[in-house]
Amino acid sequence: MLAENIQILDLDATHWSRLLKLVAGEFYPHRKKRPARPSLRIIHQGGKALKAVHSEKGVLRHFDFPGLDKLEDLARREGVKSIICLEHGAMRRFMHQVQSRLSLDGNMVEQGFEVYACLREEVLVRGFVRWPIRPLPEVKYSSVHTMLKMAVSALEPVVFVVFDDKHPDLSGLPILTSLILRMNKKHELDLLTTTDGLVPLGLKLQDWRKDYKNILLLVEQLWGKPFLGLFTDLNGITAFDAIPQPQQAKAFLEFEKNGTFIVEPFPLRLKMMMKMGGLMGKK
């Protein structure tokens, strides 16, 4: 889903780093840092542990490995919250599968899905085992690409901006972070930029609830009429993040209605998806 000639333009490093921090939750007071949880790493072969390392105690000598079917008992015995077991030879097997499936000339994103498929296969044969068990769902490139085609129009940019007076960007604008994306006719990402690319055209912001329209106008001038625009401030995105995920689709519509989020344009297809997601979240 990446175009060969993707344009990465005027990407303000401040926007990019803050976007990553936003995703990681570093701007959200309600996301408290969890203390490190004790864990156990085991390399095993033929039912015996070749090496066991405790995150706090280090290498465990004379370690009694009860097997993959008794990891919960093992966790209780060793006082750990998570265990990762790696069968001797599993990593070599995994790397061989990856190497045999990838091509330097292939689609980068599609090959990323192939790597995930190889990892999932190794989990299914218990080469890689994690406790507590969290199954890896089957995710195919074709399915994701089809969903993307349904959700987002080609050649029409998607605009996302979070405003905050206390965190101006490198241009001095009250923007915490932003992202502008566009898909080509094949629904491959062909544009990646930020609002920093609009500054040379005279972008100015005072009251973001009014001036967000300036962003939309300049985006249309440079890269085409936007398909979707989502504008909010740090308080708004923080309040949204605090809502349990199953309820977020419904909350998104409520935030749009009460003005916490300004969504313009708001395509009907996406609004319907949100409504369906809100109904599912009630179950």
N, C-alpha and C positions, 0 to 999 in steps of 0.2 A: 504494500500500500504506500510505498515511497516511490515517487517519480524519479527517473534517472537524472533529470535536469532540475531537481528541486531547488527553489530559490530560498536562501536563508539570508534575510535582509535586515540590516540595522538592528540586530538582536541585542538590545540593552542587557548586558550581563547582570545588572541589578534586578531587572524583571525576571530573568531566568532563574537566578539563585533564590529569589524570594518565592517564585512559583514552586520550586522544589521544597522550600521550607514550609510553604503553605500546605502542600500535599502531606508532608511529614508531620504536620500539626504543631510546628514550632511557634506559630503566632496565636495559638488557641490556649487561653489560660485554663480551660476545663480539661485539657489533655495533660495530666500530670505525668512526669517521667516515672516509669515503673522501675523499681529497683531490679538489679540483675537477678535473674532466677537461676538457681543451681541446675546444671545440666550434665549429661553424660554422653560421651562419644565412644563408640565401640567399633573396632574392626574385627571381623570374625570369619572363621572358615571351618566347615565341617562340624558345626555345633560348638566350637570352642573359640574363646576370645583370644585374638592375637595381641590386641592392645586395647586398654580402656583408660580414658582420660576424664577425670572429674573436673568441672570448671573451677572448683575451689580447692580441691585436694591435690590436683595434678594427676600423674600416672598412678593407677591403682595396681599394686603388685598382688600376685596370687589371686587374681580376680575370678570369681565363680560366675560364669555366664549361664543363666537358666534357659536360654533360647528365646527365639523371637515371639513365641506364644505366651511368654510370661513377663512381658516388659512392664506391665503395671505393678506386679509384685516386686520387680527389680527396682523400679522407681521408688517404691515405698521403702525398700531395704536400704537404698543408697541415699535417700532423702533428696531426690531431684525432681524437678517439674517437667523435664523433657529429656528424651533419649533419641539419639540418632545412631542407627546401626548401618554399617557399610560392609557388605560382603567383600572379602578379598577377591579382587579380579573384576568387581562390578564397575569400577571407574574405567578400567581398560576396555571393558565390553561397551560401556556407554560411549566412550570416545570413538571407538571403532564404528559404532552405528552412526554417530554424528558425521564422521568423516566420509562414510560411504553414501550418505544422503545429501550432503551439501555440495553446491557448485559455486565457484567464484563468479560465474555469469548469471546466477539465479537471482530472483527477487529477494532482497534482504529481509523484508518482513516475513515473507512466506517461509524462508529458511529458519527464521526465529521460531515459527510454529513447529517446524520439523525438529528443532532441538528440544522443544517442549515435549513433543510426541515421544522422542527417544527417552527423555527423563521419565515420562509417565510409564512407558513400557518397563523400564528398570524398576520402578516402584511396584508395578503389578507382579513382577516375578520375584519381588522381595529382595532385590539386590540393594536397594535403598529403602530403609524402613525408618519411619519417624513415629515416636509416641509422644503425646497423644496422636492417634491416627487421624489424619486429615486427607481424605481421598482427593486425588487430582482429577478434576473433571476433564472429559474429552473436549478439546477446543480445536476446531478446524479453521484454517485460513479462509476457506470458501464460505463457511457459515458467517464468520465475522465480516467478511467483505460484503456479503449479501445484506446483512443487517445495516452496514454502513451506507450502502446504496439506498436503502429504504429510509434511513434517518436523515441523511445530509445530501443536499443537491450539489451537483458538480458545478464548478466554475463560479461558485458564490461563497465568499469568505464567511467564516465564523469568527466572531469577535468576543473576547472575554476580557473584562477589565475590573480590577478591584482598586478602589480609591482609598486613600488615607493621607490626611494632612501631615501626620507625624512621620511619614516615611516617603518623602518625595523621591522621584527617580533622578537619574543623572542629568536630565534636562530641567530639573527643578519643578516638574509638574507633580501635583498631589496624587500620584499613582503608585500604589504598592507593587502591583504586578499586572501584566497583561499578556495576551497571546492572540495572534491573528493567524488563522489557518485557512487553506483553500485546497479543494480537491480538483484534479483535472477530469477530463471526460471519462477516463478509465477508473475514476475514483481512487486515484493515487495522490498522496499528499505532494503538492507541487509548490506550496508557499508556506513559509514559517517565518513570522516576524513579530514585532511588538509595536506598541503605539509610538515608540521612538522613531520609527520610520515615517511618522506623520509630522514630526516636529519641523523638518525643512519646509513643509507646506504651510506652516504658520499655526499649528495646533496650539490653542490656548484654553485653559480651564480655570474657572473660578467656582461656580456652583455645579458640581458634577451632575446633579439631577436635571439640569437644563443643558449643560454643555456637552453631555454625552452625544448629543446629536451632531456636534462638530466632528467627533470621531467617525461616526457613521458616514457622514458626507465625504470626508477625506479618504476613507477606505474605499468608498464607491468610486471616487475620482481616480484612485491609483490601481485598484485590483478588482473592481466590479461591485455591483450591488450586493450588500451582505445578505446571507441567508438567515443568520441568527446573530443577535447581539445580546449579551448578558452583562449587565452593569450592576455593581453593588459596592458597598464599602466594607472595611474590615469588620465592623460590628455586625453587618449583615451576614457575611460569610462565616463568621464565628458562631452566630446563633444557629445557622443552618447546620454546621458541623456537629453541634451539640445534640441534634435530633437523631434518634436511633435510625439506622439505615432503612429498615422496612417502611418507615413513615416519611422518608425524605421526598418521595415523589409527590405525595399529598402536600407536604410542607412547601415544596417548590411553588406549587400553584397558589398556595396561601400567601407566600412571600411576594409573589408577583402581583397578587391582588391588592395587598396592603402597601405596596411600594418599597418594601425592603429590597426586592430585586426589580430592576427595570429590564424587561425582556422585549427588545425591539430590533428587528422584527421577531415575532413569535410564530413560526410556521404551525399551521393547523395540525399537521401530522405529528409534530413533537408534542403539541398540547394534548392530543388524543393519547399518545404513548404515556404521558405523565398521568393522565386521568386513569388509564388502565393500571398503571403502576400503583397509583393511590388506592384503587380498589383491591388490588392484590395485597397491599400492605396492611389492609384491615383484617385479613384472614389470620 
